[in-house]
Amino acid sequence: MQHKQILAQGGDVHYWIDRKNDIVDCIVFTHGVTADHTMFEKQIEFFSDKYTTVLWDVPMHGLSRPYQNFSYRDTAEILHSILRKENIKRAVLVGMSMGGYPSQHFAALYPEMVKGFVALDTTPLGMQYYSKSDLWWLKKVAPMARWFPANILRKSMAWSISKTYYSYQKMMSMLEPLSKTEIIEQMRIAYEEFVYENKNVKFQFPVLILVGDKDHTGKVKIYCREWAKQTGYPLHIIKNAKHFANGDNSEQVNFEIEQFIRVINNSDKQQ
């Protein structure tokens, strides 16, 4: 993949692209909090020969550090700038956990550029889904993390989202370069900005919700079920997977994403 960067208001943002000029479809992968673009290596192995793929380190994460004045609106504008720079007109968005929020904010601002959205172990934008206590607890995640010594914090975070040793090792490799202060700040900003920037949205393009059958991170599974119930979006359960489902069961996740794209393409041809 070709490594590039773009200058945004808060700092440099790094991204990677593998362009297939003879293939129309592009997939943009957006990672979760305290992670980076490498959490999708199993997806790149599978999709890189078939699609143009874009990965990026979300501001404040990976190589896109340091970064000032993080907001999800800002991440949406940055992603828009990346796609415009690469002359990508439409893309399928895959957002994992926190990565679902830049994806949804982008989709709300630029729906004409979204071919479809895969919500991977993430939760919806929308005021109706979250109680006051839900939002209160989100603000307490980072303060509670301060009680853990740095190494125990990293290990507990990695094990809590991983069913397989591969996922645990991959998450540890992304956490190890971060200081405890950076980990806590990433979590604080990610959750506080979600609460502040949450809004009601309505998407006209196809959406697929994927969640690990053993995902016990917060109330993610509960939110996903309610999301599917209220919108009619299909909800598919990833077997033998926790929150890091695309690492725990990459075979099923890859299959689900590819089938989703095929259904969209078949539908487009019939119109």
C-alpha positions as CSV (number, residue, x, y, z in Angstrom):
1,M,0.0,0.0,0.0
2,Q,1.1,3.5,-0.7
3,H,1.6,5.6,2.5
4,K,0.5,9.2,2.2
5,Q,-0.5,12.1,4.5
6,I,-2.7,15.1,4.5
7,L,-2.3,18.3,6.5
8,A,-5.5,19.1,8.5
9,Q,-6.2,21.9,10.9
10,G,-5.1,19.9,14.0
11,G,-2.0,18.2,12.5
12,D,-0.8,15.7,9.9
13,V,-3.2,12.7,9.2
14,H,-1.7,9.6,7.7
15,Y,-3.4,7.2,5.3
16,W,-2.7,4.3,3.0
17,I,-4.2,3.4,-0.3
18,D,-3.9,0.4,-2.7
19,R,-5.5,1.5,-5.9
20,K,-7.0,-0.8,-8.5
21,N,-7.5,1.3,-11.5
22,D,-9.6,-1.3,-13.3
23,I,-11.9,-1.9,-10.4
24,V,-14.7,0.6,-9.5
25,D,-15.4,-0.3,-5.8
26,C,-13.4,1.3,-3.0
27,I,-13.5,0.2,0.7
28,V,-12.5,2.7,3.4
29,F,-11.6,1.0,6.8
30,T,-11.8,3.1,10.0
31,H,-10.3,1.7,13.2
32,G,-11.4,1.8,16.8
33,V,-10.2,3.9,19.8
34,T,-6.6,3.4,20.9
35,A,-6.0,1.3,17.7
36,D,-4.6,2.2,14.3
37,H,-5.0,1.2,10.7
38,T,-3.1,-2.1,11.2
39,M,-6.1,-3.7,12.9
40,F,-7.5,-4.4,9.4
41,E,-4.5,-6.4,8.2
42,K,-6.7,-9.5,7.8
43,Q,-9.1,-7.5,5.7
44,I,-6.4,-6.1,3.5
45,E,-5.0,-9.6,2.9
46,F,-8.5,-10.6,1.6
47,F,-9.7,-7.5,-0.2
48,S,-6.6,-5.9,-1.7
49,D,-6.6,-7.9,-4.9
50,K,-10.3,-7.2,-5.6
51,Y,-10.9,-3.6,-4.5
52,T,-9.3,-0.3,-4.0
53,T,-8.7,-0.1,-0.3
54,V,-8.1,2.9,1.9
55,L,-6.9,2.8,5.5
56,W,-6.1,5.7,7.8
57,D,-4.9,6.6,11.3
58,V,-7.8,8.6,12.7
59,P,-6.6,11.9,14.3
60,M,-4.9,11.4,17.7
61,H,-4.2,7.7,16.8
62,G,-1.2,5.9,15.2
63,L,1.0,8.1,13.1
64,S,-1.7,10.9,13.2
65,R,-0.3,12.1,16.5
66,P,-0.1,14.6,18.0
67,Y,-3.3,16.2,16.9
68,Q,-5.2,19.2,18.4
69,N,-8.9,19.9,18.7
70,F,-10.3,16.5,17.8
71,S,-13.9,16.3,16.7
72,Y,-15.9,13.8,14.7
73,R,-17.0,16.6,12.3
74,D,-13.3,17.2,11.7
75,T,-12.6,13.5,11.0
76,A,-15.5,13.5,8.4
77,E,-14.0,16.6,6.7
78,I,-10.6,15.0,6.7
79,L,-11.9,11.8,5.2
80,H,-13.7,13.8,2.5
81,S,-10.4,15.6,1.7
82,I,-8.6,12.2,1.4
83,L,-11.2,10.8,-1.0
84,R,-11.2,14.0,-3.1
85,K,-7.4,14.0,-3.2
86,E,-7.5,10.4,-4.5
87,N,-10.4,11.1,-6.9
88,I,-12.7,8.5,-5.3
89,K,-16.3,9.4,-6.0
90,R,-18.0,6.8,-3.9
91,A,-16.9,4.2,-1.3
92,V,-18.1,1.5,1.0
93,L,-17.3,2.5,4.6
94,V,-16.3,0.0,7.2
95,G,-16.2,1.5,10.7
96,M,-15.1,-0.6,13.7
97,S,-16.2,0.5,17.2
98,M,-15.2,4.2,17.4
99,G,-14.5,4.0,13.7
100,G,-18.2,3.9,13.2
101,Y,-18.6,7.5,14.3
102,P,-16.3,9.2,11.7
103,S,-18.0,7.0,9.1
104,Q,-21.5,8.0,10.2
105,H,-20.6,11.7,10.4
106,F,-19.1,11.5,7.0
107,A,-22.1,9.7,5.6
108,A,-24.4,12.4,7.1
109,L,-22.4,15.2,5.4
110,Y,-21.7,13.5,2.1
111,P,-24.3,10.8,1.5
112,E,-23.8,10.9,-2.3
113,M,-20.2,9.6,-1.7
114,V,-21.4,6.5,0.3
115,K,-22.2,3.3,-1.5
116,G,-22.9,1.5,1.7
117,F,-21.9,1.3,5.4
118,V,-20.7,-1.7,7.4
119,A,-21.2,-1.0,11.1
120,L,-18.7,-3.4,12.7
121,D,-19.1,-3.8,16.5
122,T,-20.1,-0.1,16.7
123,T,-23.2,1.8,17.8
124,P,-25.5,4.2,16.0
125,L,-25.7,7.9,15.9
126,G,-29.2,9.0,17.2
127,M,-30.5,10.6,20.3
128,Q,-33.2,8.0,20.9
129,Y,-30.8,5.1,21.6
130,Y,-29.0,6.4,24.7
131,S,-30.4,7.1,28.1
132,K,-28.9,9.7,30.4
133,S,-27.2,7.0,32.5
134,D,-25.7,5.5,29.3
135,L,-24.1,8.9,28.5
136,W,-23.0,9.4,32.1
137,W,-21.1,6.1,32.1
138,L,-19.5,6.9,28.8
139,K,-17.9,9.9,30.4
140,K,-16.6,7.7,33.3
141,V,-14.7,5.2,31.1
142,A,-11.5,7.3,30.9
143,P,-11.4,8.3,34.6
144,M,-11.8,4.6,35.7
145,A,-8.9,3.7,33.5
146,R,-6.6,5.9,35.5
147,W,-6.8,3.4,38.4
148,F,-4.9,0.8,36.4
149,P,-1.1,0.6,36.1
150,A,-0.1,1.1,32.5
151,N,0.8,-2.5,31.6
152,I,-2.2,-4.0,33.4
153,L,-4.4,-1.4,31.6
154,R,-3.0,-2.5,28.2
155,K,-3.4,-6.2,28.9
156,S,-6.9,-5.8,30.3
157,M,-8.0,-3.7,27.4
158,A,-6.6,-6.2,24.8
159,W,-8.1,-9.3,26.5
160,S,-11.5,-7.7,27.0
161,I,-12.0,-7.2,23.3
162,S,-10.2,-10.3,22.0
163,K,-11.4,-13.9,21.8
164,T,-8.3,-15.2,19.9
165,Y,-4.6,-14.8,20.7
166,Y,-4.1,-13.2,17.3
167,S,-6.5,-10.4,18.2
168,Y,-4.9,-10.0,21.7
169,Q,-1.4,-9.7,20.2
170,K,-2.5,-7.3,17.5
171,M,-4.2,-5.1,20.1
172,M,-1.2,-5.1,22.3
173,S,1.0,-4.1,19.4
174,M,-1.2,-1.1,18.8
175,L,-1.3,-0.2,22.5
176,E,2.4,-0.6,23.3
177,P,3.6,2.6,21.6
178,L,1.1,4.6,23.6
179,S,1.8,6.0,27.1
180,K,-0.9,5.5,29.7
181,T,-1.7,9.3,29.4
182,E,-2.2,8.9,25.7
183,I,-4.5,5.9,26.1
184,I,-6.7,7.7,28.6
185,E,-6.8,10.9,26.6
186,Q,-7.8,9.0,23.4
187,M,-10.6,7.3,25.3
188,R,-11.7,10.5,27.0
189,I,-11.9,12.5,23.8
190,A,-13.5,9.7,21.8
191,Y,-16.3,9.2,24.3
192,E,-16.9,12.8,25.3
193,E,-17.0,13.9,21.7
194,F,-19.5,11.2,20.9
195,V,-21.8,12.5,23.6
196,Y,-21.4,16.1,22.5
197,E,-21.7,15.4,18.7
198,N,-24.3,12.7,18.7
199,K,-27.3,13.6,16.5
200,N,-30.2,12.1,14.6
201,V,-29.3,10.8,11.2
202,K,-31.2,9.0,8.4
203,F,-29.3,7.1,5.7
204,Q,-30.8,6.2,2.3
205,F,-27.9,3.9,1.3
206,P,-27.6,0.2,2.4
207,V,-26.3,-0.5,6.0
208,L,-25.1,-3.8,7.4
209,I,-24.6,-4.2,11.2
210,L,-22.1,-6.8,12.3
211,V,-21.4,-7.7,15.9
212,G,-19.4,-10.5,17.7
213,D,-21.6,-13.1,19.5
214,K,-19.3,-12.6,22.5
215,D,-18.9,-8.9,22.3
216,H,-19.4,-7.8,26.0
217,T,-17.9,-4.3,25.5
218,G,-20.4,-1.9,27.2
219,K,-23.9,-2.3,25.7
220,V,-22.7,-2.6,22.1
221,K,-24.8,-5.8,21.3
222,I,-27.9,-4.2,22.9
223,Y,-27.5,-1.0,20.9
224,C,-27.0,-3.0,17.7
225,R,-30.2,-5.0,18.2
226,E,-32.1,-1.8,18.8
227,W,-30.5,-0.1,15.8
228,A,-31.6,-3.0,13.6
229,K,-35.1,-3.0,15.1
230,Q,-35.7,0.7,14.6
231,T,-34.2,1.0,11.1
232,G,-34.7,-2.5,9.5
233,Y,-31.0,-2.7,8.8
234,P,-29.8,-6.4,8.7
235,L,-27.9,-7.5,11.8
236,H,-25.5,-10.4,11.3
237,I,-23.8,-12.1,14.3
238,I,-20.1,-13.0,14.0
239,K,-19.5,-16.3,15.5
240,N,-16.8,-17.0,18.1
241,A,-15.9,-13.3,18.3
242,K,-15.6,-10.5,20.8
243,H,-15.5,-6.8,20.1
244,F,-12.4,-7.2,17.8
245,A,-14.6,-9.4,15.5
246,N,-12.6,-8.7,12.4
247,G,-9.5,-10.2,14.1
248,D,-11.3,-13.0,15.9
249,N,-13.2,-14.3,13.0
250,S,-11.8,-12.5,9.9
251,E,-13.2,-15.2,7.6
252,Q,-16.8,-14.5,8.4
253,V,-16.3,-10.7,8.6
254,N,-14.6,-10.7,5.2
255,F,-17.4,-12.9,3.7
256,E,-20.1,-10.6,5.2
257,I,-18.5,-7.5,3.7
258,E,-18.0,-9.0,0.3
259,Q,-21.5,-10.4,0.1
260,F,-22.8,-7.0,1.2
261,I,-20.9,-5.3,-1.7
262,R,-22.2,-7.9,-4.2
263,V,-25.8,-7.3,-3.2
264,I,-25.3,-3.5,-3.6
265,N,-23.7,-4.0,-7.0
266,N,-26.5,-6.4,-8.2
267,S,-29.1,-3.9,-7.0
268,D,-27.4,-1.1,-8.8
269,K,-27.4,-3.1,-12.1
270,Q,-31.1,-3.8,-11.8
271,Q,-32.0,-0.1,-11.5
